[in-house]
Amino acid sequence: MAVTMDVGALQGFLAQAFPQVAEDFVVEAVTADTLSVALRVDDRHLRPGGTVSGPTMFALADVAMYLMVLARIGPQALAVTTSCHIDFMRKPAAGVGMRAECRLLKLGRALAVGDVLLYSEGEAAPVARAALTYSIPPG
């Protein structure tokens, strides 16, 4: 199955549907099975100690999977997270942005399953891994 929404369409949808956070995220690339999105980290994303907070990393993983699903099924705002598990593996670097690399593992009629690796900008090793399942609204 081909991509139905490209980088520009996904970024525009995010701005229209989620204007409160759209400027935080930049869709970098999308293919039929992968998507990259960057997060512009600032002070509001940090926890005590100066590292990126867990809720911020969850948001990045969730947005990446949401956009990956929409890239395939089109602009369906009511696709929703049904499951998420995150392994926090190392402390994110302070003072830099983050990047999510999403891989779609299965796209069915009702559910989509994917993995997301989260990276600190400029680092080769992931800081977290998330496994997500999305519910796709009926046709």
C-alpha positions in Angstrom: 0.0 0.0 0.0 1.3 3.5 -0.9 1.6 6.6 1.2 -1.6 8.7 0.9 -0.3 11.8 2.8 3.2 13.1 2.2 5.4 15.2 4.5 3.7 18.5 3.6 0.2 17.0 4.0 1.0 15.5 7.4 2.5 18.8 8.7 -0.5 20.7 7.4 -2.9 18.2 9.1 -1.0 18.5 12.4 -1.3 22.3 12.2 -5.0 22.1 11.5 -6.0 19.4 13.9 -3.5 20.1 16.8 -2.5 23.8 16.5 -1.6 23.9 20.2 1.4 21.6 19.6 2.0 21.5 15.9 5.0 23.9 16.0 6.8 21.5 18.3 7.0 18.7 15.7 8.6 18.6 12.3 7.8 15.8 9.9 11.2 15.0 8.2 10.4 12.0 6.0 7.8 9.4 5.3 7.7 6.1 3.3 5.1 3.4 3.1 6.4 1.8 6.3 8.6 4.5 8.1 8.3 8.0 9.3 10.8 10.4 11.0 9.7 13.3 13.1 11.7 15.8 15.1 10.8 17.5 18.3 12.0 21.0 19.1 12.8 20.7 22.8 12.6 23.8 25.0 12.4 24.4 28.8 8.8 23.3 29.1 9.8 19.8 27.9 12.4 19.3 30.7 12.1 17.7 34.0 14.2 18.5 37.1 17.8 17.7 36.3 17.6 19.2 32.9 16.6 16.1 30.9 13.6 15.6 28.6 10.6 14.4 30.6 8.9 11.1 30.1 5.6 12.7 29.1 7.4 14.6 26.4 9.0 11.4 25.0 5.6 9.7 25.1 4.1 12.6 23.1 6.9 12.3 20.5 6.4 8.6 20.1 2.6 8.9 20.0 2.7 11.7 17.4 5.1 9.7 15.2 2.8 6.6 15.2 -0.3 8.8 14.7 1.3 10.4 11.7 2.6 7.1 10.3 -0.9 5.7 10.4 -2.4 8.8 8.8 0.3 8.7 6.1 -1.3 5.3 5.0 -5.0 5.8 5.7 -5.4 9.5 5.1 -6.6 12.4 7.3 -8.7 10.5 9.9 -8.5 12.6 13.0 -10.2 10.0 15.1 -7.5 7.3 14.9 -6.6 6.8 18.5 -3.9 5.1 20.7 -5.2 1.9 22.2 -1.9 0.7 23.7 1.6 2.1 24.4 4.6 0.6 26.1 7.8 2.6 26.5 11.2 1.4 27.6 13.4 4.3 28.7 16.9 3.1 28.0 19.2 6.0 28.6 19.0 9.7 29.7 18.3 12.0 26.8 21.0 14.6 26.1 20.3 18.0 27.6 19.8 21.1 25.4 19.2 19.3 22.1 16.2 18.2 20.1 14.9 14.7 19.8 13.9 12.6 16.8 11.5 9.7 16.4 11.9 6.9 13.9 8.6 5.1 13.5 8.2 1.7 11.7 4.8 0.4 10.9 4.7 -3.3 11.5 1.0 -4.1 10.6 -1.8 -2.1 9.2 -5.2 -3.9 9.4 -8.8 -2.7 8.9 -9.2 -1.9 12.6 -5.8 -1.8 14.2 -2.3 -0.6 13.3 0.9 -1.7 15.2 4.2 0.0 15.2 7.6 0.6 16.9 9.2 3.9 17.6 12.8 4.5 18.5 13.5 7.9 20.1 16.9 9.6 19.8 18.6 12.7 21.2 19.8 14.9 18.3 23.3 13.9 17.2 23.3 10.6 19.2 23.5 7.2 17.5 22.0 5.1 20.3 18.3 5.4 21.1 17.2 6.8 24.4 13.8 5.0 24.4 11.7 2.5 22.5 7.9 2.5 22.3 5.5 -0.1 21.0 2.1 1.3 20.0 -1.2 0.1 18.8 -3.7 2.4 17.1 -7.4 2.0 16.5 -8.6 3.0 13.1 -12.1 4.4 12.8 -14.5 2.4 10.8 -14.7 3.2 7.1 
